[in-house]
């Protein structure tokens, strides 16, 4: 009887482990599929936003850099895009370029966008939006923590 229980228990354990492996492989495949949508296989560059520094004392001058990583250099949807920065304090900045008409294989996308912004004490979620014809085509976000400084009455 004990042998029968052991075999049943071993069978159930084996079935559970197999089910967990199937779920794990399925989750990994799903993550890879998502990465491929925004990766080199589709030609779509990935938008990455970095801030330096992420944590600072107020008033803080922060350098923000948005980069288009991977993908095709002539990715049409990102060619000659307008840029919008949302600073997380209710304000935003926009800029646009005047570009030649798009030519497949010849036109190159701009891959790096850098700005400086001064922040007061607080936590800010900064958004970078890349737009084409008033349609958002790419975006990224970063969170900043700016601590009170001497000018804010903290000693």
LOKOLZA-819856 format. One record per residue (C-alpha): y, x, z; residue in one letter. Coordinates in pm, whole numbers, padded with zeros to 5 digits, always signed. Each point is the difference from the previous one (the first is absolute). Layout:
YXZA...
//
This chain:
+00000+00000+00000X+00237+00286+00084X-00071+00160-00338X+00088-00327-00172X+00332-00021+00190X+00079+00362-00081X-00066-00059-00371X+00212-00317-00001X+00279+00178+00185X-00018+00298-00238X+00008-00238-00297X+00303-00185+00136X+00177+00329+00075X-00075+00127-00350X+00135-00323-00151X+00317+00025+00213X+00058+00365-00100X-00053-00088-00367X+00249-00288+00026X+00257+00229+00164X-00043+00259-00276X+00050-00268-00267X+00319-00119+00173X+00124+00358+00036X-00069+00086-00367X+00163-00326-00108X+00313+00077+00209X+00019+00352-00142X-00034-00134-00355X+00274-00256+00069X+00232+00274+00126X-00074+00213-00307X+00068-00298-00228X+00338-00050+00170X+00086+00370-00036X-00090-00011-00367X+00243-00286-00063X+00287+00230+00104X-00143+00330-00109X-00043+00227-00299X-00269-00216-00165X+00253-00276-00075X+00289+00232-00078X+00199-00160+00285X+00156+00257+00232X-00017-00063+00374X+00333-00031+00186X+00023+00214+00317X+00301-00002+00236X+00068+00280+00248X+00279+00044+00255X+00119+00317+00170X+00024-00033+00295X-00198-00310+00100X+00125+00022+00359X+00351+00123+00083X+00300-00032+00231X+00294-00218-00108X+00198+00037-00210X-00282+00123-00223X+00035+00120-00356X-00339-00076-00159X-00115+00121-00341X-00223-00253-00176X-00209+00094-00302X-00195-00245-00214X-00251+00158-00236X-00211-00139-00281X-00334+00178+00040X-00272+00015-00265X-00020-00231-00297X+00141+00045-00346X+00332+00179-00059X+00094-00267-00254X-00102-00305+00209X+00221-00260-00169X+00039-00235+00295X+00161+00282+00206X+00216+00140-00282X+00374-00017+00063X-00036-00206+00315X+00279-00105+00229X-00032+00112+00362X+00073-00207+00310X-00004+00131+00357X-00010-00246+00290X+00111+00187+00311X-00152-00231+00262X+00339-00086+00148X+00084-00285-00238X+00164+00225-00262X-00129+00135-00328X+00097+00234-00282X-00079-00026-00370X+00022+00235-00296X-00096-00020-00365X-00016+00246-00287X+00098-00028-00363X-00306+00106-00202X-00110+00029-00359X-00241-00267-00124X-00360+00051+00115X-00232+00192-00237X-00370+00020+00088X-00116+00359+00040X+00360+00133-00004X+00195-00176+00275X-00050+00140+00349X+00037-00185+00328X+00214+00139+00280X-00238+00099+00278X+00228+00086+00293X+00283-00194+00165X+00179+00160+00296X+00282-00136+00217X+00159+00068+00339X+00097-00274+00240X+00150+00007+00350X-00165-00223+00262X+00117-00110+00346X-00241-00047+00291X-00283-00244-00069X-00320-00046-00194X+00034-00044-00375X-00243-00099-00272X+00134+00147-00323X-00115-00139-00334X+00009+00166-00341X-00020-00234-00300X-00034+00105-00362X+00115-00277-00234X-00006-00058-00372X+00198-00286-00149X+00060-00143+00351X-00377-00012+00063X-00144+00213+00282X-00266+00228-00151X-00063+00243+00286X+00085+00037+00368X-00068+00192+00319X+00115-00012+00361X+00043+00233+00298X+00090-00064+00364X+00259+00212+00184X+00068+00029+00373X+00355+00107+00085X+00059+00059+00370X+00339-00033+00173X+00205+00320-00007X+00295+00136+00200X+00246-00212-00198X-00191-00311+00109X+00072+00064+00369X-00338+00156+00082X+00017+00337+00170X
//
